[in-house]
Amino acid sequence: MVLTPGPNMIYLVSRSVAQGRQAGLISLAGVGAGFLTYLVAATAGIAAVFALVPEVYLAVKLAGAGYLLWLAWKAVRPGGDSAFAPRELKADPPARLFAMGLLTCLLNPKIAILYVSLLPQFVDPARGRVGLQSMLLGLTQIAVGLTVNGVFVLTAGSVSTFFARRPLWTKVHRYLMGTALAAFALRIAADRSQAAVAAP
């Protein structure tokens, strides 16, 4: 699941190429905080609100779709740049980098559904302390996710070098990335699945 490209991975690689590994790692910390936020909410039962109040799930889903569309517009707008292309940027301070990583993660409602629907399948009530079991499983998933994404952050520089030597590919990639982000947004917005709490 971690290897499947998604908004978090796209943002982290983009930020690493644009501003360097340190910025990418700070952004990764924000993404990790987002994972942890959803995990704590799911473990505490708050994510079940999505199933009880579908409007909340719909609102979060549409907010995530809107955010992706905004990123897509930034990629394809006249004079825009590829997110992976090397360019001069005003360096964002650490706090903003962290916040942007956190926001990117929190605006993906599927993460909450993942914790609510998948983790319970591996929890054994007979072993007691269901909440603790869920938390440990979630922390394991987060550790794997941060490790894999960390590798992408640390190797993003090679992508920057590639585009620096091939201007045409920079332009092509800009439109491909914008299209991919728009497709993610439309898929999220059009998804008719409802949040549901898995059976014990």
C-alpha contacts under 8 A as a table, 3 or more apart, distances in Angstrom:
res1	aa1	res2	aa2	distance
1	M	4	T	5.40
2	V	5	P	7.69
2	V	144	V	7.68
2	V	145	G	5.63
2	V	148	V	7.03
2	V	149	N	7.87
3	L	148	V	7.51
5	P	9	M	6.03
5	P	10	I	7.04
6	G	9	M	5.48
6	G	10	I	6.17
7	P	10	I	5.13
7	P	11	Y	6.05
7	P	68	L	7.87
7	P	104	T	7.00
7	P	105	C	7.82
7	P	108	N	7.93
7	P	181	L	7.84
8	N	11	Y	5.27
8	N	12	L	6.16
8	N	31	V	7.18
8	N	101	G	7.69
8	N	104	T	6.29
8	N	105	C	6.20
9	M	12	L	5.21
9	M	13	V	6.17
9	M	149	N	6.53
9	M	152	F	7.90
10	I	13	V	5.48
10	I	14	S	6.02
11	Y	14	S	5.08
11	Y	15	R	6.04
11	Y	101	G	7.71
11	Y	104	T	7.62
12	L	15	R	5.23
12	L	16	S	6.10
12	L	24	G	5.69
12	L	27	S	6.59
12	L	28	L	6.58
12	L	101	G	7.69
12	L	149	N	7.63
12	L	152	F	7.89
12	L	153	V	6.34
13	V	16	S	5.09
13	V	17	V	6.18
13	V	24	G	7.10
13	V	84	F	7.33
13	V	152	F	6.40
13	V	153	V	5.52
13	V	156	A	5.86
14	S	17	V	5.32
14	S	18	A	6.11
14	S	83	A	5.15
14	S	84	F	5.12
15	R	18	A	5.05
15	R	19	Q	5.81
15	R	20	G	7.17
15	R	23	A	6.73
15	R	24	G	5.53
15	R	27	S	7.74
15	R	83	A	7.80
16	S	19	Q	5.45
16	S	20	G	4.59
16	S	21	R	5.04
16	S	22	Q	7.50
16	S	23	A	6.08
16	S	24	G	4.30
16	S	25	L	7.80
16	S	153	V	5.78
16	S	154	L	7.77
16	S	156	A	6.10
16	S	157	G	7.37
17	V	20	G	5.66
17	V	21	R	7.55
17	V	83	A	7.96
17	V	84	F	5.86
17	V	85	A	7.19
17	V	86	P	6.47
17	V	156	A	5.62
17	V	157	G	5.75
17	V	159	V	7.24
17	V	160	S	5.70
18	A	83	A	7.33
18	A	84	F	6.86
18	A	85	A	7.19
18	A	86	P	5.83
18	A	87	R	6.38
18	A	88	E	7.56
18	A	89	L	7.01
19	Q	22	Q	7.90
19	Q	23	A	5.93
19	Q	24	G	7.47
19	Q	89	L	7.22
19	Q	91	A	6.65
20	G	23	A	5.54
20	G	24	G	6.37
20	G	157	G	7.55
21	R	24	G	4.89
21	R	25	L	6.08
21	R	153	V	6.22
21	R	154	L	5.90
21	R	156	A	7.79
21	R	157	G	7.89
22	Q	25	L	5.12
22	Q	26	I	6.25
23	A	26	I	5.15
23	A	27	S	6.15
23	A	94	P	7.20
23	A	97	L	6.73
24	G	27	S	5.05
24	G	28	L	6.05
24	G	153	V	5.77
25	L	28	L	4.80
25	L	29	A	6.29
25	L	150	G	7.03
25	L	153	V	6.80
26	I	29	A	5.06
26	I	30	G	6.60
26	I	94	P	6.58
26	I	97	L	6.24
26	I	98	F	5.62
27	S	30	G	5.03
27	S	31	V	6.40
27	S	97	L	5.12
27	S	98	F	4.79
27	S	99	A	7.62
27	S	100	M	6.84
27	S	101	G	4.60
27	S	102	L	7.59
28	L	31	V	4.95
28	L	32	G	6.13
28	L	98	F	7.52
28	L	101	G	6.26
28	L	146	L	7.19
28	L	149	N	7.59
28	L	150	G	7.21
29	A	32	G	4.94
29	A	33	A	6.24
29	A	98	F	6.43
29	A	101	G	7.26
29	A	102	L	7.94
30	G	33	A	5.01
30	G	34	G	6.34
30	G	97	L	7.52
30	G	98	F	4.38
30	G	99	A	6.07
30	G	100	M	7.08
30	G	101	G	4.38
30	G	102	L	4.24
30	G	103	L	7.89
31	V	34	G	4.97
31	V	35	F	6.35
31	V	98	F	7.73
31	V	101	G	4.71
31	V	102	L	4.74
31	V	103	L	7.76
31	V	104	T	7.08
31	V	105	C	5.38
32	G	35	F	5.04
32	G	36	L	6.20
32	G	102	L	7.43
32	G	142	I	7.02
32	G	146	L	6.72
33	A	36	L	4.99
33	A	37	T	6.04
33	A	102	L	6.20
34	G	37	T	5.02
34	G	38	Y	6.36
34	G	101	G	7.85
34	G	102	L	4.99
34	G	103	L	7.40
34	G	105	C	5.27
34	G	106	L	5.51
35	F	38	Y	5.33
35	F	39	L	6.14
35	F	105	C	6.90
35	F	106	L	7.74
35	F	111	I	7.55
35	F	142	I	6.63
36	L	39	L	4.95
36	L	40	V	6.09
36	L	139	L	7.74
36	L	142	I	7.57
37	T	40	V	5.33
37	T	41	A	6.20
38	Y	41	A	5.04
38	Y	42	A	6.01
38	Y	47	A	7.82
38	Y	106	L	7.69
38	Y	111	I	7.08
38	Y	112	A	5.57
38	Y	115	Y	7.68
39	L	42	A	5.11
39	L	43	T	6.00
39	L	112	A	7.35
39	L	115	Y	6.51
39	L	135	M	6.99
39	L	138	G	6.24
40	V	43	T	5.10
40	V	44	A	6.04
40	V	135	M	7.39
41	A	44	A	5.15
41	A	45	G	6.19
41	A	46	I	5.01
41	A	47	A	5.78
42	A	45	G	5.00
42	A	46	I	5.67
42	A	47	A	4.82
42	A	48	A	7.28
42	A	112	A	6.74
42	A	115	Y	6.20
42	A	116	V	5.91
43	T	46	I	7.60
43	T	131	G	5.80
43	T	134	S	6.30
43	T	135	M	6.47
44	A	47	A	7.89
44	A	131	G	7.49
45	G	48	A	5.56
45	G	49	V	7.87
46	I	49	V	5.73
47	A	50	F	5.79
47	A	51	A	7.84
47	A	112	A	6.45
47	A	113	I	7.63
47	A	116	V	6.86
48	A	51	A	5.31
48	A	52	L	6.49
48	A	116	V	7.41
48	A	196	A	7.35
48	A	197	V	6.11
49	V	52	L	4.89
49	V	53	V	5.58
49	V	54	P	7.86
49	V	56	V	7.56
50	F	53	V	5.32
50	F	54	P	5.47
50	F	55	E	7.71
50	F	56	V	5.94
50	F	57	Y	4.98
50	F	195	A	5.55
50	F	196	A	7.33
51	A	54	P	5.84
51	A	57	Y	7.79
51	A	194	Q	7.11
51	A	195	A	4.83
51	A	196	A	4.90
51	A	197	V	6.50
53	V	56	V	5.76
53	V	57	Y	7.23
54	P	57	Y	5.18
54	P	58	L	6.19
54	P	194	Q	7.15
54	P	195	A	7.24
55	E	58	L	4.95
55	E	59	A	6.07
56	V	59	A	5.12
56	V	60	V	6.31
57	Y	60	V	5.29
57	Y	61	K	6.04
57	Y	109	P	7.42
57	Y	194	Q	7.94
57	Y	195	A	7.02
58	L	61	K	5.05
58	L	62	L	6.08
59	A	62	L	5.27
59	A	63	A	6.12
60	V	63	A	5.06
60	V	64	G	6.22
60	V	107	L	6.67
60	V	108	N	7.89
60	V	109	P	6.36
61	K	64	G	5.19
61	K	65	A	6.29
61	K	107	L	7.32
61	K	108	N	7.13
61	K	109	P	5.84
61	K	188	I	6.60
61	K	189	A	6.55
62	L	65	A	4.95
62	L	66	G	6.05
62	L	188	I	7.55
62	L	189	A	5.78
63	A	66	G	5.10
63	A	67	Y	6.24
63	A	107	L	6.64
64	G	67	Y	5.14
64	G	68	L	6.37
64	G	107	L	4.44
64	G	108	N	5.77
64	G	109	P	7.44
64	G	185	A	7.36
64	G	188	I	7.77
65	A	68	L	5.22
65	A	69	L	6.27
65	A	184	F	7.47
65	A	185	A	4.20
65	A	186	L	6.73
65	A	188	I	5.96
65	A	189	A	5.81
66	G	69	L	5.08
66	G	70	W	6.28
66	G	185	A	6.87
67	Y	70	W	5.11
67	Y	71	L	6.44
67	Y	107	L	7.68
67	Y	185	A	7.95
68	L	71	L	5.04
68	L	72	A	6.15
68	L	181	L	5.82
68	L	182	A	6.55
68	L	184	F	7.17
68	L	185	A	5.41
69	L	72	A	4.88
69	L	73	W	6.17
69	L	181	L	6.64
69	L	182	A	5.39
69	L	185	A	5.95
70	W	73	W	5.14
70	W	74	K	6.35
71	L	74	K	5.12
71	L	75	A	6.47
71	L	178	G	7.43
71	L	181	L	7.01
72	A	75	A	5.14
72	A	76	V	6.45
72	A	177	M	7.27
72	A	178	G	4.22
72	A	179	T	6.83
72	A	180	A	7.84
72	A	181	L	5.24
72	A	182	A	5.61
73	W	76	V	5.28
73	W	77	R	5.54
73	W	178	G	6.73
74	K	77	R	5.60
74	K	80	G	6.23
74	K	81	D	7.92
74	K	178	G	7.79
75	A	80	G	5.49
75	A	81	D	5.91
75	A	82	S	5.95
75	A	83	A	6.82
75	A	174	R	5.76
75	A	175	Y	6.81
75	A	177	M	6.96
75	A	178	G	5.12
76	V	80	G	5.88
76	V	81	D	7.60
76	V	174	R	6.48
76	V	175	Y	5.70
76	V	178	G	5.66
77	R	80	G	5.20
80	G	174	R	7.84
81	D	85	A	6.81
81	D	170	T	7.75
81	D	171	K	7.40
81	D	174	R	6.05
82	S	85	A	5.04
82	S	170	T	6.03
82	S	171	K	6.70
82	S	173	H	6.05
82	S	174	R	3.85
82	S	175	Y	7.54
82	S	177	M	7.26
83	A	174	R	6.77
83	A	177	M	7.58
84	F	159	V	7.00
84	F	160	S	6.42
84	F	163	F	7.65
84	F	170	T	7.84
84	F	173	H	7.95
85	A	159	V	7.97
85	A	160	S	5.85
85	A	163	F	5.67
85	A	164	A	6.98
85	A	170	T	5.89
86	P	160	S	5.35
86	P	161	T	7.68
86	P	163	F	6.99
86	P	164	A	6.26
92	D	96	R	6.10
92	D	97	L	6.23
93	P	96	R	5.49
93	P	97	L	6.34
94	P	97	L	5.02
94	P	98	F	6.09
95	A	98	F	5.18
95	A	99	A	6.14
96	R	99	A	4.95
96	R	100	M	6.03
97	L	100	M	5.20
97	L	101	G	6.27
98	F	101	G	5.22
98	F	102	L	6.19
99	A	102	L	4.99
99	A	103	L	6.05
100	M	103	L	5.03
100	M	104	T	6.09
101	G	104	T	5.21
101	G	105	C	6.40
102	L	105	C	5.28
102	L	106	L	6.14
103	L	106	L	5.07
103	L	107	L	6.04
104	T	107	L	5.52
104	T	108	N	7.04
105	C	108	N	5.63
106	L	109	P	6.99
108	N	111	I	6.09
109	P	112	A	5.54
109	P	113	I	6.71
110	K	113	I	4.98
110	K	114	L	6.01
111	I	114	L	4.97
111	I	115	Y	6.50
112	A	115	Y	5.32
112	A	116	V	6.29
113	I	116	V	5.01
113	I	117	S	5.83
113	I	118	L	7.92
113	I	195	A	6.47
113	I	196	A	7.67
114	L	117	S	5.43
114	L	118	L	5.43
114	L	119	L	7.34
115	Y	118	L	5.69
115	Y	119	L	5.44
115	Y	120	P	7.79
115	Y	138	G	7.28
116	V	119	L	6.44
116	V	120	P	6.81
116	V	196	A	7.81
116	V	197	V	6.01
116	V	198	A	6.66
117	S	120	P	6.33
117	S	121	Q	7.55
117	S	196	A	7.21
117	S	197	V	6.04
117	S	198	A	4.93
118	L	121	Q	5.77
118	L	122	F	7.66
118	L	198	A	7.72
119	L	122	F	5.57
119	L	123	V	6.81
119	L	134	S	6.43
119	L	137	L	6.91
119	L	138	G	7.34
120	P	123	V	5.06
120	P	134	S	7.02
120	P	198	A	6.87
120	P	200	P	6.85
121	Q	198	A	7.97
121	Q	200	P	7.65
123	V	130	V	6.57
123	V	133	Q	6.21
123	V	134	S	6.57
124	D	127	R	5.66
124	D	128	G	7.38
124	D	130	V	7.21
125	P	128	G	5.24
125	P	129	R	7.34
125	P	130	V	5.89
127	R	130	V	7.74
129	R	132	L	5.37
129	R	133	Q	6.45
130	V	133	Q	5.09
130	V	134	S	6.20
131	G	134	S	5.17
131	G	135	M	6.17
132	L	135	M	5.02
132	L	136	L	6.18
133	Q	136	L	5.25
133	Q	137	L	6.21
134	S	137	L	5.18
134	S	138	G	6.07
135	M	138	G	5.08
135	M	139	L	6.07
136	L	139	L	5.07
136	L	140	T	6.22
137	L	140	T	5.15
137	L	141	Q	6.41
138	G	141	Q	5.07
138	G	142	I	6.16
139	L	142	I	4.95
139	L	143	A	6.08
140	T	143	A	5.09
140	T	144	V	6.33
141	Q	144	V	5.22
141	Q	145	G	6.13
142	I	145	G	4.97
142	I	146	L	6.02
143	A	146	L	5.29
143	A	147	T	6.11
144	V	147	T	5.20
144	V	148	V	6.26
145	G	148	V	5.40
145	G	149	N	6.09
146	L	149	N	5.19
146	L	150	G	5.73
147	T	150	G	4.99
147	T	151	V	6.45
148	V	151	V	5.27
148	V	152	F	6.73
149	N	152	F	5.05
149	N	153	V	6.28
150	G	153	V	4.98
150	G	154	L	6.23
151	V	154	L	5.20
151	V	155	T	6.27
152	F	155	T	5.29
152	F	156	A	5.96
153	V	156	A	5.35
154	L	157	G	7.23
155	T	158	S	6.11
155	T	159	V	7.73
156	A	159	V	5.35
156	A	160	S	6.77
157	G	160	S	5.05
157	G	161	T	6.46
158	S	161	T	5.13
158	S	162	F	6.29
159	V	162	F	5.10
159	V	163	F	6.44
160	S	163	F	5.37
160	S	164	A	6.12
161	T	164	A	5.03
161	T	165	R	6.50
162	F	165	R	5.60
162	F	166	R	6.49
163	F	166	R	4.96
163	F	167	P	6.26
163	F	169	W	6.44
163	F	170	T	5.59
164	A	167	P	6.51
164	A	170	T	7.96
166	R	169	W	5.50
166	R	170	T	6.66
167	P	170	T	5.02
167	P	171	K	6.69
168	L	171	K	5.33
168	L	172	V	6.34
169	W	172	V	4.95
169	W	173	H	5.83
170	T	173	H	5.17
170	T	174	R	6.18
171	K	174	R	5.15
171	K	175	Y	6.77
172	V	175	Y	5.58
172	V	176	L	6.31
173	H	176	L	4.91
173	H	177	M	5.88
174	R	177	M	5.28
174	R	178	G	6.22
175	Y	178	G	5.04
175	Y	179	T	6.07
176	L	179	T	5.11
176	L	180	A	6.13
177	M	180	A	5.02
177	M	181	L	6.13
178	G	181	L	5.21
178	G	182	A	6.15
179	T	182	A	5.11
179	T	183	A	6.08
180	A	183	A	5.01
180	A	184	F	6.23
181	L	184	F	5.07
181	L	185	A	6.25
182	A	185	A	5.00
182	A	186	L	6.16
183	A	186	L	5.15
183	A	187	R	6.03
184	F	187	R	5.18
184	F	188	I	6.21
185	A	188	I	5.25
185	A	189	A	6.15
186	L	189	A	5.05
186	L	190	A	5.91
187	R	190	A	5.21
187	R	191	D	5.95
188	I	191	D	5.28
